[in-house]
Amino acid sequence: MSDLKVKNKLGESTFVSIAKSLTSNRLTFSVIILLIVVIQNIITTPGFFNITIANGLISGYIPNILDEASELVIVTLGMTLVTAASGGQDISAGAIMAVAASFCGLMLNGTEYRTDVFHSPYIVAIIVGLLGGALCGAFNGFLVSKLKMPPMLTSLILFTAGRSIAKQITHGQTIYIMNPVYKWLGVQIPGVPIRTTIIVSTLTVIIITLLTRLTSVGLYIQSVGINDASSRLVGLNSSVIKLLTFVLYGVLAGLAGLVGSSSIGSVNSGELGLGIEMDAILAVALGGNNLGGGKFSIAGSIIGAYTIQAITTTLYAMNVRADQLNVFKALIIIVIIVANSDVFKAKIKRFTQTIFSKNVSVGG
Amino acid sequence: MNDGKTTKLMLKAKKRKSLNNAEALLLITVSLFTIIYIISAIVFSDSNFAKYSVFFNLLNNKAYLLMLALGLTVVLIAGSIDISVGGVTGLVSMVIATMLLNNDISAIWTIPTALSIGLIFGAVQGYLVAYMEIQPFIVTLSGMYFARGMISVINAKSVPITNEMFMGWSGAKLYIPFLYNMRKNGTLDVAYLTPASIVALIVLIIIITLLKKTKFGRSLYAIGGSPQSAHLMGVNVRQTKFKAHLLCGMLAGIGGFLYTLFAPSGNPGNGYGYEIDAISSSVIGGVMLSGGVGLPIGTFFGVLINSIIERVVPLLGIVDASWPRIITSGFLFVFIVLQSIFSNVSRKGSLKPTKKLK
């Protein structure tokens, strides 16, 4: 799967070839950023690697980042698949999270806004929540695959309306679910020393990786993303594959929403997962995936997601407020995408060729 | 020359076809608006829909949205998109409010400030979209988050505007003679336009002329319809796209200014979700999302539909403020489906060769 195969065929000097292989391997960038963030943290935070056990739970700086990143990791997985298949991004993740959590909360609380009695079994509520997410995903997927609309535009509908819909589901108020069992999904199952969020996100990563590696789904998604028309000609039902990725995205965003609302013990449709779509797009871009669709790398996206979370946590520690973070994130994403764009690469190539023109025997 | 003749013929054929689509969509929009208006006038007969002033207030309340939607119309026709307009609106209103905290600054300076904020956003995004060939969605999504972040960097609290001159502009009313109704207590209820609406109407006329009569306007339709053919016809595709984004940014700046006149305070939540209002107004007004088709006058009616929804929904007994947006989004969905049907009819049988120019 790596792009590192072509080396020194053109007889370039070692320096140029190393530089080339580094720039052509798109993971380099995110790994470098992750290293910078980690090093910065090691310097400023003395107990960065300390891991202690408090209240029967492993805690420390690194487990914290893993815990906080879990929602983002789950959403990023879905975003990676959607990006690969459709060549666009779905920006309704936060809204889908709110809708799914609201469905779940409605099942658990009934019409009461603060209660510790479950009105239906927890597992049923989880399934209903995930189905709500799947429904939202299917709505976006239908518009993209059948009506050939750009994904970002179709998801803009849910992006703005989704939170309002979620608010209507919970009768316009924040609902509090006081039953301690509700916190199992987002905090801790009694007796297990690891936070459930970390377990859930790891399991999701494993399932999605197996799905894309062991079955042909991953291959299908890539081929639809690379060339829709020709994959239809070889017999793939491209619109069904696109629809599938969107439904999967909806389910994953729904899961993230359930995890997120469970970890705070309430459903607040206005705040849950606010701005997570930006983080997820950023993670996908950082992970070296082409935002125009086609080949994707799950590993890259996950590294990207943890990098974003590390950056976020670091900036929080530097007293940057949540809403101001967006300025940094917007700038970072533009820099990454410009650096990855074909025009920029062509310019850089021309630039390096003029500088190293003596060393290059065969001009590109 | 033979070549020139063919090009002319092609232009003619393309023009006729796209105008047909545009006219049909415009007709749907205008009839939809009329139907909604008449039905609401009948159903809510005690809420004054038959009055002139209510009709003109539909525009007065949404003058800023007309600016944003016209900007979207321009970029959508060019085959691009801009979802940063809501963020720019909020940013402009926050900057103006913060500026006017200083009493020494004349309110006149807010106008160039608003314009330049819009132009900066338009220029940067336009450069990235047109010359760096990055997907417009990603660029303007980043622009939106950047603008939203900048709002809270500047000021995270609500800032009221007390500047006398600015409030004078904000509260001014231009009464329209002869258009009045009698109130029950015998006073006259004269229809009026706010300065914001007048600016909006002037800009609307300018944009209509620009798109219909100038070379730039015709190139917009050409590059939106098919970038390759436009390129072969000698249109500078990149420059036109850049100019479209620049114009959209400037309109967003004006929109932000008009919004501040309408709601004179700087608030971190200002402009939230206005991009979907602007897009849905354009799309309801008959601008095709696939590019190349659309008329600014349709957008005008799209904005009026948006405004009337916002007015009618509370009358239905739904107090929650989130419902108008749900309904607008629903309309957007319906119109997207409609457009899809339209474009399927017009290119039936072909394998859809719409690939972006590299």
Boltz contact constraints between the chains, C-beta under 6 A:
constraints:
  - contact:
      token1: [A, 147]
      token2: [B, 340]
      max_distance: 6.0
  - contact:
      token1: [A, 149]
      token2: [B, 336]
      max_distance: 6.0
  - contact:
      token1: [A, 152]
      token2: [B, 137]
      max_distance: 6.0
  - contact:
      token1: [A, 156]
      token2: [B, 276]
      max_distance: 6.0
  - contact:
      token1: [A, 157]
      token2: [B, 329]
      max_distance: 6.0
  - contact:
      token1: [A, 157]
      token2: [B, 332]
      max_distance: 6.0
  - contact:
      token1: [A, 157]
      token2: [B, 333]
      max_distance: 6.0
  - contact:
      token1: [A, 160]
      token2: [B, 273]
      max_distance: 6.0
  - contact:
      token1: [A, 160]
      token2: [B, 276]
      max_distance: 6.0
  - contact:
      token1: [A, 160]
      token2: [B, 325]
      max_distance: 6.0
  - contact:
      token1: [A, 161]
      token2: [B, 325]
      max_distance: 6.0
  - contact:
      token1: [A, 161]
      token2: [B, 326]
      max_distance: 6.0
  - contact:
      token1: [A, 161]
      token2: [B, 329]
      max_distance: 6.0
  - contact:
      token1: [A, 164]
      token2: [B, 322]
      max_distance: 6.0
  - contact:
      token1: [A, 164]
      token2: [B, 325]
      max_distance: 6.0
  - contact:
      token1: [A, 164]
      token2: [B, 326]
      max_distance: 6.0
  - contact:
      token1: [A, 167]
      token2: [B, 322]
      max_distance: 6.0
  - contact:
      token1: [A, 172]
      token2: [B, 320]
      max_distance: 6.0
  - contact:
      token1: [A, 278]
      token2: [B, 145]
      max_distance: 6.0
  - contact:
      token1: [A, 323]
      token2: [B, 152]
      max_distance: 6.0
  - contact:
      token1: [A, 324]
      token2: [B, 149]
      max_distance: 6.0
  - contact:
      token1: [A, 324]
      token2: [B, 152]
      max_distance: 6.0
  - contact:
      token1: [A, 324]
      token2: [B, 153]
      max_distance: 6.0
  - contact:
      token1: [A, 326]
      token2: [B, 145]
      max_distance: 6.0
  - contact:
      token1: [A, 326]
      token2: [B, 148]
      max_distance: 6.0
  - contact:
      token1: [A, 326]
      token2: [B, 149]
      max_distance: 6.0
  - contact:
      token1: [A, 327]
      token2: [B, 146]
      max_distance: 6.0
  - contact:
      token1: [A, 327]
      token2: [B, 149]
      max_distance: 6.0
  - contact:
      token1: [A, 327]
      token2: [B, 150]
      max_distance: 6.0
  - contact:
      token1: [A, 330]
      token2: [B, 142]
      max_distance: 6.0
  - contact:
      token1: [A, 330]
      token2: [B, 145]
      max_distance: 6.0
  - contact:
      token1: [A, 330]
      token2: [B, 146]
      max_distance: 6.0
  - contact:
      token1: [A, 333]
      token2: [B, 142]
      max_distance: 6.0
  - contact:
      token1: [A, 334]
      token2: [B, 142]
      max_distance: 6.0
  - contact:
      token1: [A, 337]
      token2: [B, 134]
      max_distance: 6.0
  - contact:
      token1: [A, 337]
      token2: [B, 138]
      max_distance: 6.0
  - contact:
      token1: [A, 338]
      token2: [B, 132]
      max_distance: 6.0
  - contact:
      token1: [A, 341]
      token2: [B, 132]
      max_distance: 6.0
  - contact:
      token1: [A, 341]
      token2: [B, 134]
      max_distance: 6.0
  - contact:
      token1: [A, 343]
      token2: [B, 132]
      max_distance: 6.0
  - contact:
      token1: [A, 343]
      token2: [B, 133]
      max_distance: 6.0
